[in-house]
Structure formats: structure tokens, C-alpha cells
Amino acid sequence: MNYTYLLRCADDSLYCGWTNHLEQRIKMHNSGKGAKYTKSRRPVALAYFEAWNTKEEAMKREAAIKKMTKNKKEALAAELRIIISPAKKMQVRTDYLPWKNMPVFLDRTQVLKEKLQSYSEQELKKLFSANDSITHENYLRYRDMDLTRNLTPAALSYVGIQYQYMAPHLFSEEQWRYIGRHLRILSGFYGILRADDAVVPYRLEMQARLAAGGAGDLYGYWKDAIYRELYRPDGESGRRCKVLNLASKEYSKAVEPWLKPGDEFVTCIFGTLTDGKVKVKATEAKMARGEMVRFLAEQNAMGFETVKQFDRLGFSYMPELSDESRYVFIVNDKKIDVSYTKNKQGHVN
């Protein structure tokens, strides 16, 4: 007799004891008790399987399941999150896509805003280590700042090399949904942002020595809040998270000191190989980080294995220089290939 079962199982039970599990259900069905055994003990709905009347058929199905790509298995195990740095230059852009969420730490951002509003223009110049023009622009920004008006999705608000190579304004709807779910932007002002969080232009680097909330700098102000939000279990699936670090040291420093044993945290390094040593050039690294985000969005990447396939801008993954927490990518012939990026509306610097 043919019949249909909805088998519900999580990743760690998918590949272990599957045949025995199925055989038990077949026996219960044949004995007329199958109707009472409608749910398994695990919460993740995976697939429908039809007409499995024999152990042999079950074993064939088991073999087919084992051929699932490693990327899909990783997706079942943990939610991928990608962290990047912000850019100093920002824009207001309300003509492309609407923002979706307010930042999770908006109340803490309000505290920082009020602190910065109390600073004179000269005090801001010292804090920012900026010239008079940049200081004056941001003095006016903070003076008139309203965190709830003239808002732009975070991924569209930053203007810099990394964001030019990511080119989020050219993403398809599916790719935009991908970064909305998987991308996180670390920020000295907002703490941590999703790609579609609503932001206003600001200037505040994570390394700025701004005393606020009883702390002497922003690392002390945010403490482990950014880490906890980053590793918070996925709201849709409840799965734990693993992190791909594409952020600069200045920003990853807001996460790394809080990492716990068992946290999956992989840092990508983009450089050249000189005299047996990896040399990182800031501009090339920014280009590669942005291009990596675009690559992962186009591939709908769910795991670290897809990261290793990155081969753009002349970079290649070097397994002999990498380990489980550090993926090293080296430029072929020590030259960045930007020829295929010229379709990004001239966004090649």
C-alpha cells in the first residue's frame, strides 16, 4: 500500500538512524497504528517522502539524502551571519527601497546622540580627527538630528569602496532579501544594523574615545551587546548562528573579545603573498569584502564552504594558508582584476 508521511527532523538526526526510524514507522503503519505516529520528536519540517513500503526503498532514500550538498547541511545546522564595517561617508536615499526595521539599539543610540549634541564644534573636531569642513558638516548633522525622520536602509546609506563593490542598489529582490537576513553592519553609533534597518547619516568611528554611559570609550559603552545580538538565535528557525567576519579589526574588536568556546567565527583575509608572508592592502581588502558580500548574495550562500569558492577580483582561496577560523585569499599575479566590475555604474575606485 502506498502512503505519505511528513517526516520532521533536524540536521543531527537526518543522517543518523534514519533507516531504523523509517522502518519503525512502516511497521506501525502495517499494524494499523501508523495513524497515531504522525509527528517525530524534532521541530524542523524538512520534506515529504512517499511510498516507502520497504526497508530497501528507505535505504535508497537515505543514500540520496546523504548526497545533499555540504552547504545545505550547514544551512540546517546554523544560520550564517556576515559582519562588515560601516563607511565614514553617508547619504540619504529615500528613492530606492523603503527601510524595514528600526535599529535594535535605538535607545542606546539616542544616548550617544545627546552626548554628541552637547559637544562644541572644536570638541567634535578633536573627537573625529577631521578637517574643518567635515567637522562642520557633522556638527550641523548632530544639532538637527532626528533618529526617526529622513531614514535610509543601512546598506544603501554608506558610501565607500566596500559598498561600491557590494553595489546593493543593483541587487535583485531575492539578493536584497538575502542580505536583509544574513548581513550585519557593525557601527559605533548604532551598535549593529541589519541591511534594511532605518538610519540617518552620522559620523562616529568605533575607535573614537567618546565617554558615555559610564564608559571611557565605545567598546566599553557597547560591552557585549553587539556580540549577544549577533549570536542571538535566528528568529525564524530558532537555529544558532555562525559568523563570517568581513569587518576591519577596529570593528571586529567589538565582537571577538566576547567569543565563547563553540562559537563559529571565521575571518576572511585578502592579500598578496610576498616572501612567504601575507600582506594586506587596505583598499584591495575593502574591494574584496564588498565583492564577497555580493558573491554570497548571488549564490544564496548558507555555509562557509561557499565562501571558499570566491574567485573574484583575481583572488583565490589558499587552503594551505588557512585554518578553521581564518580563510586566506591571495590575489593571482598580485593584480586586482576589475574588468568585470565596470558595469556597476562606474563604481570602481
Secondary structure as UniProt FT lines:
FT   STRAND          4..8
FT   HELIX           11..14
FT   HELIX           18..30
FT   TURN            31..32
FT   HELIX           34..36
FT   STRAND          45..50
FT   HELIX           55..65
FT   TURN            66..67
FT   HELIX           70..77
FT   STRAND          79..84
FT   STRAND          89..90
FT   TURN            104..105
FT   HELIX           106..117
FT   HELIX           121..128
FT   HELIX           132..143
FT   TURN            147..148
FT   STRAND          152..153
FT   HELIX           154..157
FT   STRAND          158..159
FT   HELIX           161..166
FT   HELIX           168..170
FT   HELIX           173..182
FT   STRAND          183..187
FT   TURN            188..190
FT   STRAND          191..194
FT   TURN            195..196
FT   STRAND          197..199
FT   TURN            206..207
FT   TURN            213..214
FT   HELIX           218..222
FT   TURN            223..224
FT   HELIX           225..230
FT   TURN            235..237
FT   STRAND          241..245
FT   HELIX           249..252
FT   TURN            253..255
FT   HELIX           256..258
FT   TURN            261..262
FT   STRAND          265..274
FT   TURN            275..276
FT   STRAND          277..279
FT   HELIX           282..299
FT   HELIX           304..307
FT   TURN            308..309
FT   HELIX           312..314
FT   STRAND          315..317
FT   HELIX           319..321
FT   TURN            324..325
FT   STRAND          326..331
FT   HELIX           332..334
FT   HELIX           339..341
FT   TURN            342..346
//
